[in-house]
Amino acid sequence: MRGETMNQDEIAEKVIEVDQRSKSNKYRLDKVEERQGNLEQLTNAFAKMETEQSYIKKDVGEIKADVKTLAEKPAKRWESIVSTAVTVIVGALIGYLLSGGRIL
């Protein structure tokens, strides 16, 4: 310190200062540990959300494929009806022409 030795009162004063600083540091470290715990919980929650989002994305993809398949069914059915009608008409026309224009 000033090149002198410290007396008992100065030593006691320094011990009190160090003790107060130690208590302050303990309080601050406790707060840091609490925040660290909160940060770990937040990180775990984000990891869980990421996993769930992956499953949701997969499910939505499957749903979209199913909806597309269901939407295509009426179109395929309509195409089948039109194709059958055209075949019947063409068949009837060919039959009419082959019969020499006579209706059976």
N, C-alpha and C positions, 0 to 999 in steps of 0.2 A: 504494500500500500504506500505509504509515504516513506518507506525505508525504515519504518519503526515496527515494533511488534504490537499486536493488537491486545488491548486489555479485555477483561471478561465481559464488560458491557458491550464493547464493539463486536465481540464474538457472538454474544447472545443476540444482538441486533441482526447480524449477518445470518445466523441460524434461522431467525424468524423470517427474514426476507426470503431465504432459500425455501423454507417450509411453505410460505405463501405462494411462491412461484411454482412449487411442486404441486400444490392443490389446484392452482389455476391451470397448469399443464395437464393434470389428470382430468379436469373438467373438459378441457378442449379435446383431449384424446378420446374421451367418452363420446363426445359429440361427433368426432370424426368416425369412430367405430359405428355409431348409429347411422350416420349417413352412408357409410360403406355397406352396411346391411341393407339399407333401403335401395342402394344402387344394385346390389346383387339380386334383390327381389325383382326390381324393374327389369334387369337383364334376363332373368328367368321367365318373366311374363312375356317379354318380347320373343324369346326363343319359342315359347309355347304358342304364341300368336302366329309366328312364322310357320310352325308345323301345321297348325289348324288351317292357315291360309292355303298351304299346299294341298291339304285334303279337300278344301272347298273348291279350289281351282280344278282339281281332278273331277270332283262331283259335277261342277258346272259344265265341264267338257263332256261328260257322259250325258248329262241332261240335254245339252245342245244337240248331241248326236241323235238321241232318242226323239227329240222334237223334229229334227230334220227328217228322220225316217217316217215319223207319223205324218208329216206334211207331204211327203212324197207319195204316200199310199193313195190318196184320192186322185192325184195326177196320174199315177200308174193305172188306176182303175178306169179313169176317163179315157186314157190312151187305149186301153184294152177294149172298151166299149166302142170307141170310134174305129179302131182297127177291125173289130168284128163286123160292124155295120158296113164299112167299106168293102170288106171281103164278101159279105152277103150281097151287096148291091152289084159288085163286079161279077160275082158268080151268077146272079140272076140275069145280068146283062149278057154275059157270055152264053148262058143257057138260052136266052131269047134269040140271040144271033144264030146260035147253032140249030135252033129249031126252025129257022127260016122265017123268023118274025112272027111265029104263031104263039099265042099264049096257051099254055097247057091247061 
